[in-house]
Amino acid sequence: MNIVDLGLVYGIDVTANVVHVEMTMTTAACPMAEMITDQARAVIAAIAPEGTTVDVRLVWDPPWTPDKMTGVAREHFGWG
């Protein structure tokens, strides 16, 4: 399951040379947070024009809840 369908991406803002992403984890204690944000940063950098700054920030407000998931994700996990 990807981070968009899980509802972890809260916002994306693109300006001339900066891609700013606000995302969250399902819990502040998520042991995968650093790996997930590093991977998001790497994927964005790979498709962005050279010289683009990629800023991925973890935010905790609003807290993540399962209702932020897409219907496909909820069904996948049996929550639909």
C-alpha positions as CSV (number, residue, x, y, z in Angstrom):
1,M,0.0,0.0,0.0
2,N,1.4,3.5,-0.8
3,I,1.5,6.5,1.4
4,V,-1.1,8.4,-0.6
5,D,-3.7,5.7,-0.3
6,L,-2.9,5.3,3.4
7,G,-3.7,9.0,3.8
8,L,-0.2,9.9,5.1
9,V,0.4,12.8,2.7
10,Y,-1.4,15.9,3.9
11,G,-0.1,18.4,1.4
12,I,2.2,19.2,-1.5
13,D,3.3,22.7,-2.5
14,V,5.5,23.3,-5.5
15,T,7.2,26.6,-6.2
16,A,9.9,27.5,-8.7
17,N,12.7,25.4,-7.2
18,V,11.2,23.8,-4.1
19,V,8.8,20.8,-3.6
20,H,7.4,20.9,0.0
21,V,5.6,17.9,1.3
22,E,3.8,17.6,4.6
23,M,3.1,14.1,5.7
24,T,2.4,12.1,8.8
25,M,2.7,8.6,10.2
26,T,0.0,6.5,11.7
27,T,1.6,7.1,15.0
28,A,4.4,9.3,16.4
29,A,6.2,6.2,17.6
30,C,6.4,4.7,14.0
31,P,9.8,3.0,13.7
32,M,9.6,3.4,9.9
33,A,9.2,7.2,9.9
34,E,12.8,8.0,8.9
35,M,12.9,5.4,6.2
36,I,9.5,6.4,4.7
37,T,10.4,10.1,4.6
38,D,13.8,9.4,3.1
39,Q,12.2,7.2,0.4
40,A,9.6,9.9,-0.3
41,R,12.4,12.5,-0.6
42,A,14.4,10.3,-3.0
43,V,11.4,9.5,-5.2
44,I,10.5,13.1,-5.6
45,A,14.1,14.1,-6.2
46,A,14.4,11.5,-8.9
47,I,11.5,13.0,-11.0
48,A,12.1,16.7,-10.2
49,P,14.2,19.0,-12.4
50,E,17.8,19.1,-11.4
51,G,18.5,21.7,-8.7
52,T,15.1,21.4,-7.1
53,T,15.0,21.3,-3.3
54,V,12.8,18.6,-1.8
55,D,11.5,19.4,1.6
56,V,9.6,16.5,3.3
57,R,8.3,17.4,6.8
58,L,6.5,15.2,9.3
59,V,3.5,16.9,10.9
60,W,1.3,15.5,13.7
61,D,-1.7,17.9,13.4
62,P,-4.2,16.7,12.6
63,P,-3.4,13.3,13.9
64,W,-3.8,10.4,11.4
65,T,-6.9,8.3,11.6
66,P,-8.1,5.5,9.4
67,D,-10.7,7.7,7.8
68,K,-7.9,9.5,5.9
69,M,-7.3,6.3,3.9
70,T,-8.8,5.8,0.5
71,G,-11.6,3.4,0.1
72,V,-9.2,1.0,-1.7
73,A,-6.9,1.0,1.3
74,R,-9.7,0.5,3.8
75,E,-11.0,-2.4,1.8
76,H,-7.5,-3.9,1.5
77,F,-7.1,-3.9,5.3
78,G,-10.7,-5.1,5.8
79,W,-11.9,-1.8,7.2
80,G,-14.3,-0.9,4.4
